[in-house]
Amino acid sequence: MSAPPRILLIEDEAAIAALVREALEEGGFVVDWCDHGEEGLRVAAAGGHDAIVLDRMLPEIEGLSIVRRLRAAAVAAPVLMLSALARAEDRVEGLDAGADDYLGKPFEPFELVARVRALMRRATNPLPGAVMLFGELEVHVKARRVHRAGQHVALSPREFDILKFMMDHAGDVVTREMLLREVWGLNFDPQTNVIDVSMSRLRQRLDEGFAGPVIETVRGAGFRLLGGVAP
């Protein structure tokens, strides 16, 4: 039998941590708990966890900073962020920082477990299509790895999801509304620059060391994947 999935919980409130641990352990997960931000960041960066449940407001360093630093270090474990700040703009800010899902407090334990399971399904059982090719780009869907002209490009989970969606529509214009709906799971415009910020980061990673762009902006419409080959 395979080992049960291991979850890292970073939460400073003992009562909430106990609730989360009980729910996840009843759901078949093994839970490691850190109650301070710096410790949580250190443990998360060391790897070895299948997913991370991360409180937004923490001592020493807040959750947004933690997830940004993890993504900058190419830590790919999916992150579910918890917070009493649960307005649309708060959720978008957390997702834009690099979290894969966002759950407001208070929450139902069964929903938290379901969301963690959904994150792990997306991480370990991606859609069919082992390798996607377009121009200089090579996307290994199952391994969630990207190469451009044979060179590995480290992407955060959110950046990978954006690129994977654009590969599904390679050569076609992808609108902001499509990205919000299919990548962020939002059926409304949060009136933030979340798309532009995320696309800028993705472009920087894909274009570093190369002469030509991999994504173009189609004015008034959206974005189009070039595959690294000049039009």
C-alpha positions in Angstrom: 0.0 0.0 0.0 1.2 3.5 -0.8 1.8 6.0 2.1 -1.0 8.3 2.9 -0.7 11.9 1.6 1.2 14.2 3.8 -0.2 17.7 4.4 1.7 20.7 5.9 -0.6 22.9 8.0 0.7 26.4 8.8 -1.8 27.9 11.3 -1.1 29.9 14.5 -4.5 29.5 16.1 -4.5 26.3 18.1 -8.2 25.8 18.0 -8.4 26.1 14.2 -5.3 24.0 13.8 -6.9 21.2 15.9 -10.1 21.4 13.8 -8.2 21.2 10.5 -5.9 18.4 11.7 -8.9 16.3 13.0 -10.8 16.7 9.7 -7.8 15.9 7.5 -6.6 13.0 9.6 -10.2 11.5 9.5 -10.0 12.0 5.7 -6.9 9.8 5.6 -4.1 12.4 5.5 -1.0 12.7 7.7 -0.7 16.2 9.0 2.4 18.1 10.1 1.6 21.4 12.0 3.7 24.6 12.2 2.3 27.5 14.3 4.7 30.2 13.1 5.3 31.7 9.7 9.1 31.4 9.6 9.0 27.8 10.7 6.3 27.0 8.2 8.2 28.5 5.4 11.3 26.6 6.3 9.4 23.2 6.5 7.5 24.0 3.3 10.6 24.9 1.4 12.3 21.6 2.4 9.6 19.7 0.4 8.1 16.3 1.2 4.5 17.4 1.5 1.7 16.7 -1.0 -0.2 19.9 -0.2 0.0 22.9 2.1 -2.9 24.4 4.1 -1.7 28.0 4.9 -3.3 30.6 7.1 -3.0 34.1 5.7 -2.4 36.0 8.9 0.5 34.5 10.8 3.2 35.7 13.3 6.5 36.7 11.9 5.6 36.5 8.2 2.2 36.5 6.6 0.8 33.8 4.4 0.9 35.9 1.2 4.7 36.4 1.6 5.2 32.7 2.3 3.4 31.5 -0.8 5.2 34.1 -2.9 8.6 33.0 -1.6 7.7 29.3 -2.2 6.7 29.9 -5.8 9.8 32.0 -6.4 11.8 29.0 -5.1 9.8 26.7 -7.5 8.1 24.8 -4.7 5.2 23.2 -6.6 3.1 21.7 -3.8 -0.5 22.9 -4.1 -1.5 25.5 -1.5 -5.0 26.1 0.1 -5.0 29.5 1.8 -7.3 30.1 4.8 -8.3 33.5 5.9 -11.0 35.5 7.6 -10.4 38.0 4.8 -12.8 36.4 2.3 -14.0 39.2 -0.1 -13.6 38.7 -3.8 -10.6 41.0 -3.9 -9.0 39.1 -1.0 -9.4 35.8 -2.7 -8.0 37.2 -5.9 -5.0 38.6 -4.0 -4.3 35.2 -2.4 -4.6 33.4 -5.7 -2.4 35.9 -7.5 0.3 35.5 -4.9 0.5 31.8 -5.8 -2.2 29.9 -3.8 -4.1 27.3 -5.7 -7.3 27.7 -3.7 -8.7 30.1 -1.1 -11.2 29.3 1.7 -12.7 31.9 4.0 -13.1 31.5 7.8 -15.3 30.2 9.3 -15.5 27.1 7.1 -17.0 23.6 7.2 -14.3 20.9 7.9 -15.8 18.7 5.2 -15.4 21.4 2.6 -11.8 21.9 3.5 -11.1 18.2 3.1 -12.9 18.2 -0.2 -10.9 21.1 -1.5 -7.6 19.5 -0.5 -8.6 16.3 -2.3 -9.5 18.4 -5.4 -6.1 20.1 -5.3 -4.3 16.8 -5.1 -6.4 15.3 -7.9 -5.4 18.2 -10.2 -1.8 17.9 -9.2 -1.5 14.1 -9.6 -4.1 13.3 -12.2 -4.0 15.9 -14.9 -6.0 15.9 -18.0 -5.0 13.4 -20.8 -2.2 14.4 -23.2 1.2 13.4 -21.9 3.2 15.9 -23.9 1.9 19.1 -25.7 4.1 20.7 -28.4 3.8 24.1 -30.0 6.7 25.9 -31.6 9.6 25.9 -29.2 7.3 24.9 -26.2 7.1 21.4 -24.8 4.6 20.9 -21.9 4.7 17.6 -20.0 1.2 17.6 -18.5 1.5 14.7 -16.0 4.9 15.8 -14.7 3.8 19.5 -14.9 7.2 20.4 -16.5 7.8 22.9 -19.2 10.7 23.2 -21.7 11.4 25.9 -24.3 13.8 24.9 -27.0 14.9 22.0 -24.8 15.6 24.3 -21.8 13.7 23.6 -18.6 11.5 26.5 -17.4 10.4 26.5 -13.7 6.8 27.7 -13.3 4.6 28.0 -10.3 1.4 25.9 -10.3 -0.7 28.9 -11.3 1.7 29.8 -14.1 1.6 26.2 -15.3 -2.2 26.3 -15.4 -2.2 29.5 -17.4 0.3 28.0 -19.9 -1.6 24.7 -20.1 -4.8 26.5 -20.9 -3.1 28.5 -23.6 -1.6 25.4 -25.0 -5.1 24.0 -25.2 -5.9 27.0 -27.4 -2.5 27.4 -29.1 -2.6 30.0 -31.9 -6.0 31.3 -30.8 -6.8 34.4 -28.8 -7.5 33.7 -25.1 -9.5 36.4 -23.4 -9.2 37.6 -19.9 -12.7 36.3 -19.2 -11.6 32.8 -20.3 -8.6 32.9 -18.0 -10.6 34.1 -15.0 -13.2 31.4 -15.5 -11.0 28.4 -16.4 -7.8 29.1 -14.4 -9.0 31.2 -11.4 -12.5 29.7 -11.3 -14.1 33.1 -11.2 -17.3 33.9 -13.2 -16.9 37.7 -12.7 -14.3 40.3 -13.2 -12.7 41.2 -9.8 -11.6 44.6 -11.2 -8.0 43.9 -10.4 -4.8 43.5 -12.5 -4.5 39.8 -11.5 -4.4 38.7 -15.2 -1.8 41.2 -16.3 0.5 40.5 -13.3 0.3 36.8 -13.7 0.9 37.0 -17.4 3.9 39.3 -16.9 5.5 36.8 -14.5 4.8 33.9 -16.9 6.3 35.8 -19.8 9.4 36.7 -17.8 10.0 33.0 -17.0 9.4 31.8 -20.5 11.3 34.5 -22.3 14.4 34.7 -20.1 17.5 33.9 -22.2 15.5 33.9 -25.5 15.3 36.6 -28.2 11.7 36.2 -29.1 8.5 36.4 -27.1 6.3 33.4 -26.4 3.1 35.2 -25.7 1.7 38.3 -27.4 -1.0 40.7 -26.3 -3.8 41.2 -28.7 -5.0 44.7 -28.0 -8.6 44.8 -26.9 -9.0 41.0 -27.1 -6.6 39.0 -24.9 -3.4 37.0 -25.4 -2.1 34.6 -28.0 0.5 31.9 -27.7 3.3 32.1 -30.2 5.3 29.1 -29.1 8.5 31.2 -29.1 8.4 31.5 -32.9 8.1 35.0 -34.3 4.9 35.6 -36.2 
